[in-house]
Amino acid sequence: MNATDRTPADLLRSALAADPGRPLVTFYDDATGERVELSVATFANWVAKTANLLQGDLGAGPGDRVALLLPAHWQTAVWLLACSSVGTVADMAGDAAAADVVVSGPDALDAARACGGERVALALRPLGGRFPQVPEGFVDYAVEVPGQGDRFVPFSPVDPEEAALIVAGREFTGAEVVERARRDAEGLGLTGPGSRILSGDGFETWEGLSAGLYGALATGGSVVLCRNLGEVGEEALARRIESERVTAVVR
């Protein structure tokens, strides 16, 4: 975190410069038993590859709208930061028909077909696995992203005062995302580097995004992002909190 950071992508660059090896996102899916831990460096590499896919292969640029029909998931977090890197508007659970690009999980493919632009499908399988068969009318993210470049440079500078995020019908600039995430941090229990928040909230609200991604990124902390947390009993959750060294919990 740096006082001059104005966009979520800036926050990620600062985190990478400060301590690339520390954990940033640890993801659990309690319906499948999946656990994935991504360091700042690994997460940033996924973001760079995804931003190159978005800007290069999909032809998206500043101001274009990217509808993200995705649950709270580590790959969703990657796409949010990739959109910030390119300068596109990430529209969480947005109207695919109004989007230039749609990115869909397996449960939202029918809605995603309303997009007249580029369509990307995510299988959301463990270890970033592919679809057994690519959905018709889509490209498979897991097929397309590995060959993308590990370094990303936007074709046009990203303006922090332009729209960057739409969630629950409200639009935020990149600068507003950073400022609000910093304001939220204390209430979430994120007190600075070393803070580790466990979140079971979805990404369909600002509060879920703040607890599950932006708050940790804005404070030098990390997040344990849990999907299907209702599958976990209280004793198992307590063990996870202890083993993951969680310092704050949002459910």
ZAMAR-166513 format. One record per residue: residue in one letter; residue number from 1; chain; x, z, y of N, C-alpha, C in turn. Coordinates in steps of 0.001 Angstrom, whole numbers. Example, Ala and Ser with C-alpha at 12.3 -4.5 7.8 and 13.67 -1.06 7.14 Angstrom:
BEGIN
rest|nr|kette|n.xx|n.zz|n.yy|ca.xx|ca.zz|ca.yy|c.xx|c.zz|c.yy
A|1|A|13190|7800|-5690|12300|7800|-4500|13200|7800|-3300
S|2|A|12850|7080|-2250|13670|7140|-1060|12900|7870|30
***
This chain:
BEGIN
rest|nr|kette|n.xx|n.zz|n.yy|ca.xx|ca.zz|ca.yy|c.xx|c.zz|c.yy
M|1|A|836|0|-1194|0|0|0|868|0|1240
N|2|A|509|-854|2204|1243|-973|3449|246|-984|4596
A|3|A|583|-359|5698|-343|-263|6832|-699|-1631|7389
T|4|A|130|-2636|7147|-133|-3976|7677|-954|-4837|6723
D|5|A|-1281|-4338|5537|-2076|-5109|4584|-3473|-5336|5142
R|6|A|-3926|-6598|5124|-5224|-6932|5698|-6198|-7513|4688
T|7|A|-5716|-7893|3523|-6596|-8447|2494|-6281|-7776|1165
P|8|A|-7212|-7847|185|-6889|-7319|-1141|-5637|-7946|-1741
A|9|A|-5418|-9234|-1500|-4202|-9884|-2010|-2959|-9267|-1389
D|10|A|-3031|-8890|-110|-1913|-8188|528|-1635|-6865|-179
L|11|A|-2693|-6131|-515|-2525|-4851|-1202|-1807|-5042|-2534
L|12|A|-2171|-6091|-3245|-1525|-6346|-4533|-52|-6695|-4348
R|13|A|261|-7489|-3336|1667|-7832|-3074|2481|-6588|-2747
S|14|A|1905|-5684|-1976|2612|-4442|-1642|2814|-3576|-2875
A|15|A|1797|-3507|-3735|1926|-2740|-4975|3019|-3320|-5859
L|16|A|3103|-4631|-5900|4116|-5298|-6717|5512|-5014|-6185
A|17|A|5649|-5007|-4870|6961|-4726|-4272|7373|-3272|-4461
A|18|A|6397|-2361|-4471|6709|-933|-4534|7075|-461|-5936
D|19|A|6293|-880|-6934|6519|-367|-8293|5831|-1287|-9291
P|20|A|6465|-2394|-9657|5799|-3383|-10508|5503|-2898|-11921
G|21|A|6215|-1881|-12402|6055|-1455|-13779|4970|-432|-14016
R|22|A|4418|149|-12965|3428|1207|-13179|2089|614|-13615
P|23|A|1274|1383|-14345|-62|897|-14721|-929|687|-13478
L|24|A|-1730|-354|-13500|-2689|-591|-12430|-4117|-552|-12970
V|25|A|-4390|-1316|-14015|-5726|-1344|-14620|-5603|-1081|-16119
T|26|A|-6294|-54|-16583|-6442|195|-18014|-7916|-17|-18338
F|27|A|-8194|-912|-19256|-9578|-1304|-19539|-9991|-886|-20935
Y|28|A|-11169|-276|-21023|-11794|54|-22301|-13136|-664|-22399
D|29|A|-13419|-1237|-23568|-14779|-1666|-23897|-15222|-831|-25083
D|30|A|-16109|99|-24824|-16480|1053|-25865|-17511|510|-26839
A|31|A|-17920|-752|-26649|-18747|-1394|-27661|-17889|-2101|-28714
T|32|A|-16651|-2440|-28348|-15773|-3179|-29266|-14535|-2395|-29680
G|33|A|-14241|-1308|-28958|-13033|-548|-29237|-11796|-1099|-28558
E|34|A|-11970|-2085|-27691|-10827|-2701|-27018|-10204|-1758|-25985
R|35|A|-8886|-1750|-25918|-8150|-1090|-24852|-7021|-2010|-24417
V|36|A|-6950|-2275|-23131|-5897|-3124|-22561|-5313|-2398|-21362
E|37|A|-4004|-2319|-21285|-3359|-1744|-20107|-2514|-2809|-19428
L|38|A|-2730|-2972|-18129|-1988|-3954|-17351|-1186|-3242|-16276
S|39|A|112|-3475|-16289|961|-2993|-15198|669|-3809|-13943
V|40|A|1193|-3366|-12823|1047|-4136|-11591|1605|-5542|-11787
A|41|A|2771|-5649|-12425|3410|-6956|-12613|2572|-7863|-13507
T|42|A|2046|-7321|-14600|1239|-8134|-15510|-59|-8565|-14848
F|43|A|-698|-7636|-14156|-1934|-7961|-13445|-1668|-9035|-12391
A|44|A|-601|-8880|-11627|-261|-9848|-10581|33|-11223|-11168
N|45|A|617|-11265|-12363|874|-12549|-13014|-426|-13249|-13395
W|46|A|-1376|-12482|-13940|-2695|-13052|-14233|-3356|-13555|-12953
V|47|A|-3227|-12809|-11880|-3826|-13222|-10611|-3194|-14518|-10120
A|48|A|-1871|-14621|-10168|-1191|-15833|-9717|-1632|-17047|-10535
K|49|A|-1680|-16905|-11848|-2104|-18016|-12699|-3545|-18415|-12400
T|50|A|-4405|-17421|-12220|-5816|-17701|-11949|-5987|-18342|-10578
A|51|A|-5236|-17877|-9589|-5292|-18483|-8257|-4818|-19933|-8295
N|52|A|-3788|-20223|-9082|-3331|-21609|-9226|-4396|-22476|-9892
L|53|A|-5088|-21926|-10904|-6194|-22643|-11532|-7303|-22908|-10519
L|54|A|-7652|-21892|-9762|-8751|-21996|-8792|-8424|-22998|-7690
Q|55|A|-7233|-22919|-7145|-6847|-23785|-6030|-6496|-25204|-6505
G|56|A|-5734|-25284|-7607|-5243|-26575|-8062|-6241|-27339|-8906
D|57|A|-6543|-26849|-10080|-7402|-27580|-11009|-8861|-27617|-10566
L|58|A|-9348|-26538|-9967|-10760|-26470|-9581|-11005|-26921|-8154
G|59|A|-9929|-27108|-7378|-10041|-27667|-6038|-10709|-26767|-5016
A|60|A|-10661|-25458|-5220|-11300|-24521|-4289|-10348|-24147|-3163
G|61|A|-10912|-23891|-1995|-10102|-23509|-848|-10830|-22518|32
P|62|A|-10216|-22125|1143|-10819|-21128|2027|-12255|-21480|2408
G|63|A|-13116|-20483|2291|-14517|-20656|2649|-15410|-21089|1512
D|64|A|-14843|-21655|445|-15665|-22033|-700|-16195|-20771|-1391
R|65|A|-17379|-20907|-1957|-18013|-19757|-2607|-17823|-19836|-4120
V|66|A|-17345|-18727|-4688|-17137|-18619|-6127|-18081|-17550|-6666
A|67|A|-19095|-17966|-7402|-20033|-17012|-7995|-19409|-16415|-9254
L|68|A|-19294|-15109|-9282|-18721|-14410|-10421|-19841|-13735|-11206
L|69|A|-20255|-14376|-12281|-21325|-13845|-13129|-20671|-13105|-14286
L|70|A|-20074|-11977|-13945|-19206|-11249|-14856|-19477|-9744|-14776
P|71|A|-19250|-9030|-15868|-19400|-7566|-15851|-18152|-6896|-15293
A|72|A|-18177|-5579|-15237|-16964|-4828|-14902|-15972|-5007|-16046
H|73|A|-14883|-5700|-15790|-13939|-6105|-16834|-12610|-6377|-16149
W|74|A|-11506|-6225|-16884|-10214|-6467|-16250|-10071|-7910|-15794
Q|75|A|-10699|-8858|-16500|-10597|-10250|-16064|-11419|-10506|-14802
T|76|A|-12481|-9759|-14621|-13238|-9850|-13365|-12378|-9381|-12206
A|77|A|-11655|-8279|-12402|-10738|-7798|-11367|-9694|-8851|-11025
V|78|A|-9186|-9554|-12036|-8227|-10634|-11800|-8852|-11723|-10934
W|79|A|-10061|-12119|-11254|-10717|-13173|-10469|-10975|-12734|-9025
L|80|A|-11337|-11479|-8822|-11549|-10996|-7453|-10274|-11120|-6620
L|81|A|-9135|-10782|-7211|-7871|-10871|-6479|-7398|-12311|-6356
A|82|A|-7723|-13153|-7338|-7388|-14571|-7231|-8169|-15215|-6086
C|83|A|-9449|-14873|-5971|-10246|-15394|-4850|-9656|-14959|-3516
S|84|A|-9242|-13700|-3424|-8612|-13220|-2200|-7324|-13966|-1907
S|85|A|-6574|-14304|-2938|-5307|-15006|-2760|-5512|-16418|-2206
V|86|A|-6566|-17089|-2679|-6851|-18455|-2248|-7586|-18481|-911
G|87|A|-8423|-17459|-676|-9238|-17426|532|-10673|-17830|290
T|88|A|-11060|-17945|-990|-12452|-18244|-1297|-13288|-16969|-1200
V|89|A|-14598|-17153|-1170|-15525|-16032|-1096|-15968|-15675|-2510
A|90|A|-15656|-14476|-2960|-16077|-14003|-4278|-17486|-13439|-4154
D|91|A|-18440|-14092|-4808|-19846|-13692|-4728|-20236|-13056|-6064
M|92|A|-20226|-11711|-6090|-20526|-10993|-7318|-22003|-11153|-7693
A|93|A|-22232|-11645|-8917|-23590|-11867|-9418|-24370|-12777|-8485
G|94|A|-23651|-13709|-7847|-24263|-14577|-6861|-25066|-15711|-7481
D|95|A|-25743|-16461|-6615|-26566|-17590|-7014|-25655|-18765|-7375
A|96|A|-25648|-19131|-8637|-24775|-20222|-9066|-25124|-21536|-8369
A|97|A|-26394|-21737|-8066|-26814|-22987|-7433|-26239|-23141|-6032
A|98|A|-25894|-22021|-5408|-25352|-22066|-4046|-23828|-22016|-4027
A|99|A|-23197|-22005|-5204|-21753|-21819|-5302|-21032|-23157|-5478
D|100|A|-19789|-23186|-5021|-18925|-24344|-5236|-18277|-24285|-6613
V|101|A|-18040|-23059|-7089|-17463|-22811|-8408|-18216|-21629|-9002
V|102|A|-18465|-21674|-10296|-19066|-20536|-10968|-18143|-20091|-12102
V|103|A|-18014|-18784|-12251|-17207|-18190|-13316|-18137|-17262|-14082
S|104|A|-18324|-17554|-15363|-19375|-16879|-16112|-18859|-16245|-17383
G|105|A|-19403|-15070|-17690|-19210|-14477|-18997|-20169|-15099|-19989
P|106|A|-20056|-14744|-21270|-20880|-15388|-22301|-22366|-15113|-22167
D|107|A|-22741|-14033|-21491|-24153|-13679|-21382|-24858|-14344|-20202
A|108|A|-24116|-15063|-19361|-24712|-15630|-18150|-24564|-17149|-18079
L|109|A|-24259|-17782|-19198|-23983|-19218|-19183|-25189|-20039|-18736
D|110|A|-26388|-19646|-19141|-27572|-20405|-18737|-27745|-20391|-17224
A|111|A|-27595|-19221|-16613|-27705|-19129|-15152|-26589|-19911|-14477
A|112|A|-25400|-19903|-15071|-24244|-20569|-14470|-24405|-22081|-14429
R|113|A|-25208|-22632|-15307|-25386|-24090|-15341|-26083|-24625|-14104
A|114|A|-26644|-23742|-13280|-27251|-24183|-12019|-26214|-24639|-11009
C|115|A|-24947|-24302|-11223|-23891|-24702|-10291|-23595|-26188|-10447
G|116|A|-23601|-26901|-9328|-23285|-28323|-9348|-21810|-28614|-9269
G|117|A|-20998|-27565|-9073|-19555|-27734|-8978|-18864|-27395|-10276
E|118|A|-17634|-26904|-10152|-16846|-26577|-11331|-17375|-25307|-12000
R|119|A|-17327|-25307|-13341|-17830|-24169|-14109|-16732|-23686|-15052
V|120|A|-16501|-22374|-15020|-15488|-21756|-15871|-16174|-20690|-16720
A|121|A|-15880|-20694|-18011|-16479|-19714|-18921|-15407|-18769|-19443
L|122|A|-15732|-17478|-19457|-14848|-16452|-19997|-15500|-15855|-21233
A|123|A|-14777|-15879|-22350|-15319|-15301|-23577|-15339|-13780|-23529
L|124|A|-14455|-13185|-22714|-14329|-11732|-22597|-14049|-11087|-23952
R|125|A|-13289|-11794|-24764|-12907|-11278|-26079|-11634|-10451|-25950
P|126|A|-11381|-9553|-26900|-10140|-8774|-26850|-8909|-9666|-26737
L|127|A|-7932|-9186|-25983|-6672|-9888|-25752|-6858|-11224|-25048
G|128|A|-7954|-11360|-24307|-8178|-12587|-23554|-8438|-13782|-24442
G|129|A|-9079|-13582|-25587|-9276|-14645|-26565|-10208|-15746|-26092
R|130|A|-10095|-16892|-26759|-10886|-18073|-26434|-12269|-18027|-27076
F|131|A|-13148|-18902|-26590|-14398|-19160|-27291|-14080|-19898|-28599
P|132|A|-14809|-19597|-29668|-14647|-20404|-30891|-14960|-21879|-30623
Q|133|A|-15937|-22113|-29737|-16282|-23467|-29309|-16582|-23401|-27819
V|134|A|-15929|-24264|-27046|-16100|-24228|-25588|-17553|-24557|-25238
P|135|A|-18213|-23743|-24413|-19589|-24050|-24017|-19666|-25400|-23297
E|136|A|-20675|-26149|-23603|-20838|-27475|-23003|-20975|-27366|-21485
G|137|A|-20221|-28185|-20774|-20279|-28211|-19324|-19342|-27233|-18634
F|138|A|-18515|-26523|-19420|-17600|-25521|-18881|-16173|-25811|-19345
V|139|A|-15207|-25271|-18598|-13848|-25158|-19114|-13648|-23713|-19548
D|140|A|-12842|-23535|-20588|-12578|-22208|-21130|-11378|-21619|-20390
Y|141|A|-11616|-20530|-19686|-10560|-19865|-18917|-9347|-19555|-19780
A|142|A|-9583|-19072|-20993|-8479|-18667|-21856|-7637|-19850|-22309
V|143|A|-8202|-21044|-22261|-7451|-22257|-22590|-6674|-22750|-21377
E|144|A|-7293|-22685|-20213|-6733|-23305|-19007|-5691|-22451|-18301
V|145|A|-5831|-21120|-18351|-4987|-20283|-17487|-3555|-20102|-17982
P|146|A|-3264|-20089|-19284|-1886|-19796|-19698|-850|-20782|-19153
G|147|A|-1199|-22045|-19002|-244|-23042|-18541|-66|-23107|-17037
Q|148|A|-787|-22281|-16292|-668|-22285|-14831|631|-21600|-14396
G|149|A|1051|-21891|-13183|2293|-21336|-12660|2233|-19840|-12453
D|150|A|3401|-19211|-12569|3500|-17758|-12418|3667|-17321|-10963
R|151|A|3854|-18260|-10084|3945|-17964|-8650|2854|-18729|-7933
F|152|A|2259|-18079|-6932|1169|-18726|-6210|1465|-18753|-4717
V|153|A|1245|-19910|-4106|1341|-20074|-2654|86|-20796|-2199
P|154|A|-712|-20207|-1311|-1936|-20882|-873|-1622|-22119|-31
F|155|A|-2472|-23138|-178|-2301|-24337|636|-2517|-24042|2112
S|156|A|-3425|-23089|2388|-3730|-22698|3768|-3635|-21181|3881
P|157|A|-3147|-20649|5007|-3084|-19194|5171|-4481|-18576|5068
V|158|A|-4542|-17411|4476|-5823|-16711|4324|-6073|-15864|5559
D|159|A|-7220|-16078|6196|-7591|-15337|7408|-8318|-14057|7006
P|160|A|-7762|-12886|7304|-8416|-11634|6900|-9751|-11384|7585
E|161|A|-10039|-12127|8656|-11302|-11935|9363|-12399|-12872|8874
E|162|A|-12086|-13699|7880|-13102|-14577|7301|-13750|-13901|6098
A|163|A|-14921|-14382|5725|-15651|-13823|4582|-14791|-13883|3328
A|164|A|-14806|-12786|2559|-14000|-12707|1346|-14802|-12239|136
L|165|A|-15872|-11485|372|-16612|-10868|-728|-18083|-10759|-354
I|166|A|-18934|-11075|-1324|-20367|-10800|-1208|-20755|-9963|-2412
V|167|A|-21340|-8813|-2166|-21803|-7953|-3254|-23093|-7281|-2822
A|168|A|-24079|-7313|-3705|-25402|-6745|-3431|-25977|-7291|-2126
G|169|A|-25710|-8571|-1868|-26255|-9245|-698|-25525|-9000|599
R|170|A|-24463|-8193|586|-23733|-7900|1815|-22387|-8624|1805
E|171|A|-22043|-9185|2960|-20805|-9942|3086|-19726|-9096|3769
F|172|A|-18512|-9185|3245|-17365|-8466|3781|-16235|-9454|4037
T|173|A|-15518|-9251|5131|-14262|-9974|5315|-13179|-9299|4479
G|174|A|-12045|-9977|4334|-10937|-9348|3619|-10502|-8059|4280
A|175|A|-10440|-8061|5615|-10034|-6862|6339|-11031|-5730|6145
E|176|A|-12323|-6060|6080|-13339|-5026|5863|-13237|-4434|4461
V|177|A|-12923|-5258|3463|-12742|-4735|2111|-11623|-3706|2086
V|178|A|-10493|-4040|2713|-9352|-3128|2736|-9693|-1857|3507
E|179|A|-10287|-2012|4669|-10599|-848|5507|-11603|68|4813
R|180|A|-12640|-511|4229|-13656|337|3598|-13104|1006|2341
A|181|A|-12268|286|1580|-11658|897|389|-10799|2087|776
R|182|A|-10072|1980|1858|-9251|3104|2321|-10124|4276|2760
R|183|A|-11245|3989|3421|-12147|5057|3860|-12795|5754|2672
D|184|A|-13101|4988|1621|-13765|5549|448|-12853|6445|-375
A|185|A|-11546|6239|-247|-10588|6800|-1206|-10710|8314|-1360
E|186|A|-10775|9029|-264|-10799|10486|-352|-12038|10974|-1087
G|187|A|-13189|10356|-789|-14416|10752|-1458|-14406|10463|-2946
L|188|A|-13612|9480|-3351|-13487|9143|-4767|-12460|10012|-5481
G|189|A|-11702|10796|-4716|-10650|11611|-5309|-9328|10893|-5439
L|190|A|-9187|9771|-4727|-7941|9011|-4730|-7103|9472|-3545
T|191|A|-6101|10261|-3832|-5326|10888|-2761|-3991|10199|-2497
G|192|A|-3677|9161|-3248|-2428|8444|-3014|-1781|8042|-4314
P|193|A|-523|7608|-4265|191|7209|-5487|132|8301|-6550
G|194|A|-120|7884|-7763|-264|8828|-8866|-1702|9169|-9176
S|195|A|-2610|8930|-8225|-4032|9156|-8499|-4511|8143|-9538
R|196|A|-5387|8605|-10412|-5853|7746|-11505|-7337|7998|-11700
I|197|A|-8148|7019|-11410|-9598|7190|-11434|-10187|6501|-12649
L|198|A|-11079|7192|-13338|-11844|6604|-14428|-13209|6224|-13892
S|199|A|-13594|4965|-14065|-14878|4488|-13564|-15671|3832|-14679
G|200|A|-16923|4260|-14810|-17860|3624|-15729|-18910|2823|-14990
D|201|A|-18753|2667|-13674|-19717|1918|-12868|-19555|423|-13072
G|202|A|-20632|-315|-12855|-20578|-1766|-12880|-20011|-2318|-11586
F|203|A|-19818|-3619|-11551|-19267|-4286|-10376|-20335|-4954|-9520
E|204|A|-21602|-4607|-9735|-22669|-5276|-8993|-22970|-4600|-7657
T|205|A|-22253|-3512|-7350|-22412|-2834|-6057|-21039|-2618|-5431
W|206|A|-21039|-2376|-4115|-19776|-2053|-3468|-19176|-787|-4079
E|207|A|-20011|212|-4345|-19507|1477|-4874|-18773|1259|-6203
G|208|A|-19326|398|-7058|-18667|105|-8321|-17344|-613|-8144
L|209|A|-17292|-1540|-7206|-16046|-2258|-6936|-14998|-1339|-6317
S|210|A|-15436|-457|-5442|-14507|462|-4792|-13905|1423|-5808
A|211|A|-14758|1973|-6689|-14274|2921|-7691|-13473|2229|-8785
G|212|A|-13862|1003|-9129|-13270|327|-10271|-12112|-588|-9972
L|213|A|-11790|-780|-8667|-10686|-1679|-8334|-10085|-1391|-6967
Y|214|A|-10868|-1591|-5914|-10296|-1623|-4568|-9750|-281|-4104
G|215|A|-10419|815|-4478|-9940|2117|-4034|-8548|2417|-4543
A|216|A|-8317|2184|-5825|-6987|2416|-6403|-5954|1486|-5786
L|217|A|-6328|239|-5582|-5395|-740|-5015|-5008|-354|-3587
A|218|A|-5960|214|-2842|-5709|554|-1446|-4895|1818|-1264
T|219|A|-4752|2611|-2326|-4077|3905|-2195|-2827|4032|-3061
G|220|A|-2475|2974|-3767|-1322|3070|-4665|-1635|3783|-5954
G|221|A|-2922|3907|-6273|-3330|4564|-7503|-3560|3568|-8618
S|222|A|-4280|4009|-9648|-4606|3140|-10768|-6000|3485|-11265
V|223|A|-6562|2579|-12086|-7935|2749|-12533|-8017|2620|-14043
V|224|A|-8848|3476|-14641|-9241|3347|-16045|-10679|2840|-16006
L|225|A|-10830|1553|-16252|-12122|878|-16111|-12806|839|-17467
C|226|A|-14006|1421|-17537|-14689|1575|-18830|-16004|811|-18841
R|227|A|-16103|-128|-19759|-17346|-857|-19981|-18053|-230|-21176
N|228|A|-19372|-141|-21087|-20180|463|-22162|-19787|1920|-22397
L|229|A|-19569|2653|-21317|-19147|4044|-21422|-20218|4910|-22073
G|230|A|-21464|4455|-22041|-22538|5201|-22688|-22383|5333|-24195
E|231|A|-21498|4514|-24770|-21240|4585|-26209|-20346|5770|-26576
V|232|A|-19779|6437|-25571|-18786|7492|-25803|-19430|8869|-25635
G|233|A|-19202|9744|-26564|-19676|11112|-26439|-18830|11912|-25476
E|234|A|-19331|13074|-25100|-18646|13888|-24098|-17274|14356|-24587
E|235|A|-17156|14724|-25853|-15864|15181|-26365|-14840|14048|-26347
A|236|A|-15261|12855|-26772|-14349|11704|-26772|-13956|11335|-25345
L|237|A|-14904|11439|-24431|-14593|11138|-23034|-13596|12150|-22484
A|238|A|-13778|13403|-22809|-12836|14434|-22355|-11432|14166|-22878
R|239|A|-11337|13713|-24132|-10017|13389|-24696|-9401|12197|-23968
R|240|A|-10229|11225|-23620|-9708|10061|-22884|-9208|10473|-21507
I|241|A|-9958|11292|-20831|-9552|11756|-19506|-8206|12460|-19583
E|242|A|-8037|13255|-20625|-6771|13975|-20778|-5643|13020|-21153
S|243|A|-5873|12152|-22125|-4794|11278|-22605|-4385|10243|-21561
E|244|A|-5340|9815|-20737|-5038|8815|-19698|-4578|9474|-18381
R|245|A|-4517|10778|-18386|-4068|11509|-17184|-4914|11173|-15959
V|246|A|-6206|11149|-16194|-7160|10835|-15132|-7257|11996|-14158
T|247|A|-7299|11668|-12856|-7404|12698|-11828|-8758|12709|-11130
A|248|A|-9565|11648|-11352|-10894|11571|-10740|-11782|10744|-11648
V|249|A|-13085|11069|-11665|-14026|10385|-12557|-15249|9970|-11757
V|250|A|-15685|8717|-11964|-16939|8199|-11404|-17714|7595|-12564
R|251|A|-18949|8075|-12769|-19757|7596|-13902|-21131|7131|-13428
***
